[in-house]
Amino acid sequence: SGTHLGWLFDQWVYGVGAPTVETSWSWSDGELVVTLNQTTEGTPYSAPVQIEIAPNIIKQVWLGAGETRLVMPLEEAPGWVAVDPNSGVLASWEHEQEPGAWLAQAQNTPSAHARIVAVKKLGGLHETPEIVATLEGIALDGQIDDTLRRTAINSLGELGSEAAVSAIVEAAGSENGRVREAAVDTLGEAVSTKEILNRLARMASNDRDEVVRASAMSAIAKLDEARGAAMARSFLAQRDDTPAQVLHSSSLRVLGEHGNAADFPSLLRHISPDRSRSVRGAAAEAAMHRFGEEGESFQNRERSRLAARLIIGLADPDLRT
């Protein structure tokens, strides 16, 4: 095309790192000012950056060293401003706007990336009923992309209130397996209650998706170690015909982290060539973790047994590292 692109290759191909940019906006007396302040250490980057101004204005500025400003007339304050709404620039954006603007962006932006950014941000704000209701609505909406729904569940987990946790429990009943998985993973970080533990136990035993069952068991172990370890032992005693034997692999990891010395022989037995690759790897990882958690007398007694199993693993290309 004859266009000189040396600057592009120097920065984005041969250069190291990525730009860090702080962004904000203000509106007053019919004028909008959007500020981009590049704080990158070392040589600053240059790039064209899109700016989405609610409800339907797209502008472009050229990011440069220091401060870059977009100034434009606008009769009313925008509902939100999203910088790089389609994630076109590899950069770390630190964007600031009022909570109401984040809510409006989460609810209304047509950009999938900008919506995810807003939903993530809501999890770190001071909780309000409107924030919880917005995140719950996204999490439960079966017409929305899975990634956005899982992001909403994670943000509800960050809020952590009773109302937020209740919304996560509701999402655990979704028809979508990946949404249920996100819900049980997030509940594993919640405050332990009888209701949550019983819900997770039902999902670990009965969910039609083996990944959700495994995630529910792992979540139980985080909230109640003894109960989670007991469930893991029960799963290991049963035949696992799931793809990649995810239930056995997850059970071994749970026992490695939440079990006790009595589980060590079972962990060693699963480091065996007749087990699947995923089970062998999980067992080796769990056995080493369990070994490190036990006392000196246990380690002196079991060191040779662990070493013998790991030596067998050296012949296994899937376990060498």
C-alpha positions in Angstrom: 0.0 0.0 0.0 3.0 2.3 0.3 2.1 3.2 3.9 5.1 3.4 6.3 4.4 0.9 9.2 7.8 0.8 10.8 6.5 2.4 13.9 3.9 -0.3 14.2 6.4 -3.2 14.0 8.9 -1.5 16.2 6.4 -1.2 19.1 3.9 -4.0 18.7 6.1 -6.8 17.1 9.7 -6.2 18.2 8.9 -4.2 21.4 8.5 -5.6 24.9 5.4 -5.2 27.1 2.2 -3.2 26.5 1.0 0.3 27.3 -0.8 1.2 30.6 -3.4 3.9 30.2 -5.6 5.6 32.8 -8.8 7.0 31.3 -11.7 9.1 32.6 -14.3 11.5 31.3 -16.3 14.5 32.4 -19.2 16.5 31.0 -20.2 20.1 31.7 -22.1 22.8 29.9 -22.6 20.9 26.7 -19.0 19.7 26.4 -17.6 16.1 26.8 -13.9 15.7 27.7 -12.4 12.2 27.6 -8.9 11.9 28.9 -6.4 9.1 28.2 -3.2 9.3 30.3 -0.5 6.9 29.2 1.7 5.9 32.2 3.7 3.2 30.4 7.3 2.8 31.8 9.9 3.4 29.1 9.1 4.2 25.5 5.4 5.2 25.1 3.2 3.5 22.6 1.2 4.9 19.7 -2.1 3.4 18.5 -5.5 4.5 17.2 -8.1 4.0 20.0 -11.9 3.8 19.6 -14.1 5.5 22.1 -17.8 4.5 22.5 -20.0 7.4 23.8 -23.5 6.3 24.7 -25.8 5.8 23.2 -24.4 5.5 19.7 -21.4 7.6 19.0 -18.0 6.2 18.0 -14.9 8.4 18.0 -11.3 7.7 17.4 -8.2 9.3 19.0 -4.5 8.6 18.5 -2.9 7.4 21.8 0.5 9.1 22.4 2.9 9.9 25.1 1.4 11.5 28.2 -2.1 12.8 28.0 -4.4 12.5 25.1 -7.8 14.3 25.1 -11.0 14.1 23.1 -13.1 17.2 23.4 -16.4 17.4 21.7 -19.8 19.2 22.0 -22.6 17.1 23.5 -26.0 18.4 24.5 -26.5 15.9 27.3 -24.2 13.9 29.5 -23.6 10.4 28.0 -24.9 7.3 29.8 -21.4 5.9 29.7 -18.1 6.1 27.9 -16.2 3.0 26.9 -12.6 3.2 25.8 -11.4 0.6 23.3 -14.9 -1.1 23.5 -13.9 -4.0 21.1 -10.5 -4.7 22.7 -8.6 -3.6 19.6 -5.5 -2.4 21.4 -3.3 -4.7 23.5 -3.1 -2.5 26.6 -3.9 -2.3 30.3 -6.8 0.1 30.6 -7.7 1.7 34.0 -11.0 3.4 33.3 -12.9 5.4 35.9 -16.5 6.5 35.7 -19.5 6.8 38.1 -21.3 3.7 39.3 -24.4 4.7 37.3 -22.4 4.8 34.1 -21.0 1.3 34.8 -24.5 0.1 35.3 -25.7 1.7 32.1 -22.8 0.2 30.2 -23.4 -3.3 31.6 -27.0 -3.1 30.6 -27.0 -1.3 27.3 -23.6 -1.3 25.4 -23.8 -3.2 22.1 -20.1 -4.2 22.5 -19.6 -7.6 24.0 -16.2 -6.7 25.4 -17.3 -3.4 26.8 -20.2 -5.2 28.6 -17.8 -7.7 30.1 -15.6 -4.9 31.4 -18.5 -3.2 33.0 -19.9 -6.4 34.6 -16.4 -7.1 36.1 -16.2 -3.5 37.4 -19.6 -3.8 39.1 -18.2 -6.6 41.4 -15.7 -4.1 42.8 -18.1 -1.3 43.5 -20.0 -0.5 46.7 -23.0 -2.9 46.6 -26.5 -1.5 45.9 -29.7 -3.4 45.2 -29.6 -2.1 41.6 -26.1 -3.6 41.1 -27.1 -7.0 42.5 -30.3 -7.0 40.4 -28.4 -6.1 37.2 -25.8 -8.9 37.8 -28.5 -11.4 38.7 -30.5 -10.6 35.6 -27.4 -11.1 33.4 -26.5 -14.3 35.2 -30.0 -15.8 34.7 -30.6 -14.7 31.1 -30.4 -17.7 28.9 -30.2 -15.6 25.8 -26.9 -14.0 26.8 -23.4 -15.4 26.0 -22.0 -17.8 28.5 -18.9 -15.8 29.1 -20.9 -12.7 30.2 -23.1 -14.8 32.4 -20.1 -16.4 34.2 -18.5 -13.0 34.6 -21.7 -11.7 36.3 -21.6 -14.7 38.7 -18.0 -14.0 39.6 -18.9 -10.3 40.3 -21.8 -11.5 42.5 -19.2 -13.6 44.4 -17.0 -10.5 44.8 -19.9 -8.6 46.4 -20.5 -11.6 48.7 -23.6 -10.3 50.4 -26.6 -12.5 51.3 -28.5 -11.1 48.3 -25.6 -11.7 46.0 -25.0 -15.3 47.2 -28.8 -15.9 46.9 -28.5 -14.9 43.2 -25.6 -17.3 42.7 -27.6 -20.1 44.2 -30.4 -19.3 41.7 -27.8 -19.4 38.9 -26.7 -22.8 40.0 -30.1 -24.1 38.7 -29.4 -22.9 35.2 -29.9 -25.2 32.2 -26.4 -24.3 31.0 -23.7 -26.5 32.4 -20.9 -23.9 32.2 -23.1 -21.4 34.0 -23.8 -24.0 36.7 -20.1 -24.7 36.9 -19.3 -21.0 37.4 -22.0 -20.8 40.1 -20.6 -23.8 42.2 -17.1 -22.6 41.8 -18.1 -19.2 43.2 -20.2 -20.7 46.0 -17.0 -22.5 47.1 -15.6 -19.0 48.0 -18.8 -18.0 49.9 -19.5 -18.1 53.6 -20.4 -21.7 54.5 -24.1 -22.3 55.3 -26.2 -25.4 55.6 -28.3 -24.4 52.6 -25.2 -23.8 50.4 -23.5 -27.1 51.4 -26.7 -29.1 50.8 -27.2 -27.5 47.4 -23.7 -28.3 46.4 -24.0 -31.9 47.7 -27.1 -32.4 45.6 -25.3 -31.1 42.5 -22.2 -33.2 43.2 -24.3 -36.3 43.4 -26.9 -35.7 40.8 -25.9 -33.1 38.2 -26.0 -34.4 34.7 -22.7 -32.7 33.8 -19.7 -34.5 35.3 -17.6 -31.3 35.3 -20.3 -29.6 37.4 -20.3 -32.6 39.8 -16.6 -32.4 40.2 -16.7 -28.6 40.7 -19.4 -29.0 43.3 -17.3 -31.5 45.2 -14.3 -29.2 45.1 -16.5 -26.3 46.4 -17.7 -28.4 49.3 -14.2 -29.2 50.3 -13.3 -25.5 50.5 -16.3 -24.9 52.8 -16.2 -28.1 54.8 -12.9 -30.1 54.5 -14.2 -33.2 56.2 -17.4 -33.4 54.1 -15.5 -32.7 50.9 -12.9 -35.3 51.6 -15.5 -37.9 52.4 -17.3 -37.3 49.2 -14.0 -37.5 47.3 -13.3 -40.9 48.9 -16.8 -42.0 47.9 -16.2 -41.0 44.2 -12.9 -42.8 44.1 -14.6 -46.0 45.3 -17.0 -45.8 42.3 -16.3 -46.5 38.6 -15.6 -43.4 36.7 -16.6 -43.6 33.0 -16.7 -39.9 32.4 -14.5 -38.3 29.7 -10.9 -37.9 31.0 -12.2 -39.4 34.3 -12.8 -35.9 35.6 -14.5 -37.2 38.8 -11.6 -39.3 39.9 -9.0 -36.6 38.9 -10.9 -34.0 40.9 -11.3 -36.4 43.9 -7.6 -37.0 44.0 -6.9 -33.2 44.0 -9.4 -32.7 46.8 -7.7 -35.4 48.9 -4.3 -34.0 48.2 -5.4 -30.6 49.6 -8.1 -31.5 52.1 -7.5 -35.1 53.0 -5.2 -36.6 55.6 -2.3 -39.1 56.0 -4.7 -42.1 55.6 -5.4 -41.0 52.0 -1.7 -41.2 51.0 -1.7 -44.9 49.9 -4.7 -44.3 47.7 -3.0 -41.4 46.1 0.1 -43.5 45.4 -1.9 -46.3 43.9 -3.3 -44.0 41.3 0.2 -43.1 40.0 0.1 -46.1 37.8 0.4 -46.8 34.1 -3.0 -48.5 34.0 -4.7 -45.2 35.0 -5.7 -42.5 32.5 -3.3 -39.7 31.9 -5.4 -37.1 33.8 -5.7 -39.4 36.8 -2.0 -40.2 36.9 -1.2 -36.5 36.8 -3.7 -35.6 39.4 -2.6 -38.4 41.7 1.1 -37.3 41.4 0.2 -33.7 42.2 -2.0 -34.7 45.1 0.5 -37.1 46.6 3.3 -34.5 46.6 1.0 -31.9 48.1 -0.2 -34.4 50.8 3.4 -35.4 51.5 4.4 -31.8 52.0 1.5 -31.1 54.4 2.3 -34.0 56.8 4.8 -34.0 59.6 8.4 -35.0 59.6 7.9 -38.5 60.9 5.3 -39.2 58.2 7.7 -37.8 55.6 10.6 -40.0 56.8 8.4 -43.1 56.7 6.8 -42.4 53.3 9.6 -40.8 51.3 10.9 -43.9 49.7 7.4 -45.0 48.7 6.6 -41.7 47.1 10.0 -41.7 45.3 9.4 -45.2 44.0 6.1 -44.1 42.4 7.6 -40.9 41.0 10.4 -42.9 39.5 7.9 -44.9 37.6 6.4 -41.7 36.5 9.7 -40.7 34.9 9.1 -43.2 32.2 5.7 -41.5 31.5 6.1 -38.6 29.1 2.9 -37.1 30.5 4.3 -36.9 34.0 8.0 -36.1 33.5 7.7 -32.4 34.2 
